C-alpha cells in the first residue's frame, strides 16, 4: 500500500459500547473501583469516562451470561485499555484498587508501557496502563519492541506515596488508549485493518498482531488465542457492541470511508459516523472528532 493510503497519523480509538447483565452493579464498579465518572445515564444505559472524554457506554441486558474466559471463546473484546497520563496516576490508581480489598491485578511491563489487567463483573477485560516516553521505545524496521516482564509494583506504589494528591478518579487527560480484540482469522483481520483502513502493523506473530497510526505502539490488538474461526457470541451473552475509530477531520474520515466502499464492504450511515463490520463480525464505527 502506498503512503497516501495510510490512515491519518492522528487517528485514535475512542468510545466503545458493552452489554452488561446488571447496569447498577457495573456503574458502581466502573465509578468506585476504576475511577470513571457517569456522564449520562437512564434506566437501561450509562456513559462513563474521564472528566473531558466519554469512553464507555454500558447497555443493560438483564440475565445475560458473562463473557467466557476459560478455554474456547467468541470473536469480540479481549480487553479495552484505559491510558492514564502519568506513572504517578497509575500508582495512585493501583493504591486505590488495593485499598478496596481487591486482589493484585495481572501485570505486564511491555517495554513501551506498564499495564495492569483485570475484569469487570461480567468478565469484560480491562487494562489500566501508562506509556513510557516515546523516545524510550525501540523500533526496528517499522516494528516496535514489546514484551512481557513483571511490573515494578513496589515502585508504582512508592510513586503514589510520594504524591501529595490522593486518587479521586480518572484525571483529565485519561483516554481510551487502545482496544484488543479476539478475532476469528489473523490474515483477514490484517487485510481489513491494514490494507483497507490503513493502520500500520507494528508487531506481528502467527496468532496475534498489533496495529497503530502515527507511530503509536498500538491502537488495535487482535488475537486468535481463544477464538480461531469463531463467530460472535450468542445473543444471550454480554458482548462488545461496537467501538469507534476516530479521525481528526471529515476529509480523513471520508478517505477511509471511500476505501471501505471500494473494497465492496457494506456501510451504514449513522448521524455522524459510518458503521461497518470487520471480518469477525465486530461492528466498527468510523467517525471524526468534532462532528
C-alpha positions in Angstrom: 0.0 0.0 0.0 1.3 3.5 -0.9 1.9 6.0 1.8 -1.0 8.0 0.6 -3.3 5.2 1.7 -2.2 5.1 5.3 -4.7 6.2 7.9 -4.2 9.7 9.3 -1.5 9.7 12.0 -3.8 11.5 14.5 -6.3 8.7 14.3 -7.5 7.3 17.7 -9.7 4.6 19.0 -12.5 6.0 21.1 -15.8 5.1 22.6 -16.9 1.5 22.9 -20.2 0.0 24.0 -20.6 -3.1 26.1 -23.7 -5.1 27.2 -23.8 -5.9 30.9 -26.2 -8.0 32.9 -26.7 -5.6 35.8 -26.4 -1.9 35.0 -26.3 -0.6 38.6 -23.6 -3.1 39.5 -21.5 -2.2 36.6 -21.8 1.5 37.0 -20.8 1.1 40.6 -17.7 -1.0 39.6 -16.5 1.5 37.0 -17.1 4.5 39.2 -15.9 3.2 42.6 -13.1 0.9 41.6 -11.9 2.1 38.1 -12.5 5.8 38.7 -14.6 6.7 35.7 -17.4 9.2 36.0 -21.0 8.6 35.0 -21.6 11.3 32.3 -25.1 10.2 31.2 -27.5 7.6 32.5 -31.0 6.4 32.0 -32.8 3.2 33.1 -31.1 0.9 30.5 -27.7 2.5 29.7 -24.9 4.7 31.1 -22.0 6.5 29.5 -18.9 6.9 31.6 -15.5 8.4 31.1 -12.9 10.9 32.3 -13.9 14.5 33.0 -13.0 15.6 29.5 -13.8 12.4 27.5 -16.6 9.9 27.2 -15.1 6.4 26.9 -17.5 3.7 27.7 -21.2 3.0 27.2 -22.9 0.2 29.2 -26.1 -1.2 27.9 -28.1 -3.4 30.3 -29.1 -6.9 29.1 -30.7 -8.5 32.2 -29.7 -12.1 32.8 -27.0 -12.2 30.1 -24.3 -14.8 30.5 -20.8 -13.5 31.3 -18.0 -13.3 28.8 -16.3 -16.7 28.7 -12.7 -16.5 29.9 -11.6 -20.2 30.2 -11.0 -22.2 27.0 -13.0 -21.6 23.9 -14.5 -18.2 23.4 -16.0 -15.9 20.7 -15.0 -13.1 18.5 -15.3 -9.8 20.3 -13.5 -8.0 23.1 -10.2 -9.3 24.7 -9.8 -6.1 26.7 -10.1 -2.3 26.4 -7.3 -0.2 27.7 -7.6 2.9 29.9 -4.5 5.1 29.4 -3.6 7.3 32.4 -1.5 10.4 31.8 1.4 9.6 34.2 3.1 6.8 36.1 2.1 8.5 39.3 -1.5 8.3 38.2 -1.1 4.6 37.6 0.4 4.2 41.1 -2.4 6.2 42.7 -5.0 4.0 40.9 -3.3 0.8 42.0 -3.1 2.0 45.6 -6.8 2.8 45.5 -7.7 -0.6 44.0 -5.8 -2.5 46.6 -7.3 -0.4 49.4 -10.7 -1.6 48.4 -9.6 -5.2 49.3 -9.3 -6.1 45.7 -6.7 -8.7 44.5 -3.4 -7.6 42.8 -4.2 -7.2 39.1 -2.5 -9.1 36.4 0.5 -7.3 35.1 2.8 -6.8 32.2 5.8 -4.5 31.6 5.7 -4.3 27.8 8.8 -2.0 27.5 6.6 0.7 25.9 4.2 0.7 28.8 3.4 -0.6 32.2 0.0 -2.4 32.3 -2.3 -3.8 34.9 -5.1 -6.3 33.9 -8.5 -7.1 35.5 -12.1 -8.0 34.6 -15.4 -6.3 35.3 -18.3 -8.2 36.9 -19.4 -9.6 33.5 -15.9 -10.8 32.5 -15.1 -7.9 30.2 -11.3 -7.5 30.1 -9.8 -4.2 31.2 -6.2 -2.9 31.0 -5.2 0.2 33.1 -1.8 1.5 31.9 0.7 4.3 31.4 3.0 4.8 28.5 6.7 5.2 28.8 8.0 8.3 26.8 8.2 7.7 23.1 11.9 8.3 23.0 12.3 5.2 25.1 10.5 2.9 22.7 12.7 0.7 20.5 11.9 0.3 16.8 13.5 -1.9 14.1 12.4 -1.7 10.5 8.9 -0.4 11.4 8.4 -2.9 14.2 8.2 -1.8 17.9 9.8 -3.9 20.6 7.2 -5.1 23.0 7.5 -7.9 25.6 6.0 -9.1 28.8 8.0 -8.6 32.0 6.9 -8.1 35.6 5.7 -4.6 36.5 7.6 -2.8 39.3 4.6 -2.9 41.6 6.6 -1.6 44.6 7.8 1.3 42.5 4.3 2.2 41.4 3.0 2.2 45.0 6.0 4.3 46.1 5.1 6.8 43.3 1.6 7.0 44.9 3.0 7.5 48.4 5.3 10.4 47.2 2.4 12.2 45.6 0.6 14.7 47.7 -2.7 14.2 45.7 -4.9 11.2 46.6 -6.8 9.3 43.9 -10.1 11.0 43.2 -10.9 9.2 40.0 -9.5 9.2 36.5 -7.8 12.6 35.9 -8.2 15.0 33.0 -6.2 13.5 30.1 -7.3 9.9 30.7 -8.2 8.3 27.3 -9.1 5.0 25.7 -5.6 4.1 24.7 -6.3 1.1 22.7 -8.6 -1.9 22.2 -7.6 -5.6 21.9 -9.9 -7.9 20.0 -10.5 -11.6 19.9 -10.8 -12.4 16.2 -11.6 -15.4 14.0 -8.7 -15.1 11.5 -5.5 -13.2 11.7 -4.9 -12.9 7.9 -8.3 -11.4 7.2 -8.0 -9.1 10.2 -4.7 -7.8 8.9 -6.2 -7.2 5.5 -9.1 -5.3 6.8 -7.3 -3.1 9.3 -4.1 -2.5 7.4 -4.7 -2.9 3.7 -8.2 -1.3 3.7 -8.4 1.0 6.8 -4.7 1.9 6.6 -3.3 1.1 10.0 0.4 0.1 10.3 1.2 -3.4 11.5 3.8 -2.6 14.2 4.2 -6.1 15.7 3.1 -9.5 14.5 3.2 -13.1 15.4 1.3 -16.2 14.0 -1.5 -15.8 16.5 -1.7 -12.1 17.1 -0.9 -8.7 15.6 -0.8 -5.1 16.8 -1.7 -2.1 14.6 -1.3 1.7 15.0 -1.5 5.1 13.4 1.2 7.8 13.8 3.9 5.7 15.3 2.0 4.6 18.4 2.8 1.2 19.9 -0.7 0.0 19.1 -4.2 1.3 18.9 -5.7 -2.1 18.0 -4.5 -5.5 19.0 -6.0 -8.8 17.7 -5.5 -12.4 18.6 -6.9 -15.9 17.9 -5.8 -17.4 21.2 -9.3 -18.4 22.2 -11.3 -17.5 19.1 -9.8 -19.1 16.0 -12.6 -19.5 13.4 -15.2 -18.4 16.0 -18.2 -16.2 15.3 -19.7 -13.5 17.6 -21.1 -14.5 21.0 -24.7 -15.8 21.1 -27.3 -13.1 21.9 -27.7 -14.3 25.5 -24.1 -13.4 26.3 -22.7 -10.0 27.2 -20.6 -8.7 24.3 -18.8 -5.8 22.7 -21.5 -3.9 20.7 -19.2 -1.6 18.8 -16.2 0.8 19.1 -15.1 3.9 17.2 -12.1 4.6 15.0 -11.9 8.4 15.3 -10.3 10.5 12.6 -9.3 14.1 13.2 -11.4 15.7 10.4 -14.1 15.0 7.9 -11.7 14.7 4.9 -9.6 12.0 6.5 -12.7 10.2 7.7 -14.1 10.3 4.1 -10.8 8.8 2.7 -11.3 5.8 4.9 -15.0 5.5 4.0 -14.1 5.6 0.3 -11.6 2.8 0.8 -14.2 0.7 2.6 -16.7 1.3 -0.3 -14.0 0.5 -2.9 -13.4 -2.8 -1.1 -17.1 -3.7 -1.6 -17.9 -3.6 2.1 -21.4 -2.7 3.3 -21.6 0.6 5.3 -24.4 2.0 7.3 -24.5 5.8 7.7 -25.4 7.0 11.2 -25.8 10.6 12.4 -22.1 11.5 12.3 -20.4 8.1 11.6 -20.3 5.2 9.2 -20.7 1.7 10.6 -19.0 -1.4 9.1 -18.4 -5.0 10.3 -14.8 -6.3 10.4 -14.1 -9.9 9.2 -15.0 -11.3 12.6 -18.4 -9.6 12.7 -17.3 -6.9 15.1 -19.0 -3.6 14.5 -16.6 -0.7 13.9 -17.8 2.9 13.6 -15.7 5.4 11.6 -16.2 8.9 12.8 -14.3 12.2 13.2 -13.7 14.4 16.2 -15.8 17.5 16.5 -18.6 16.3 14.1 
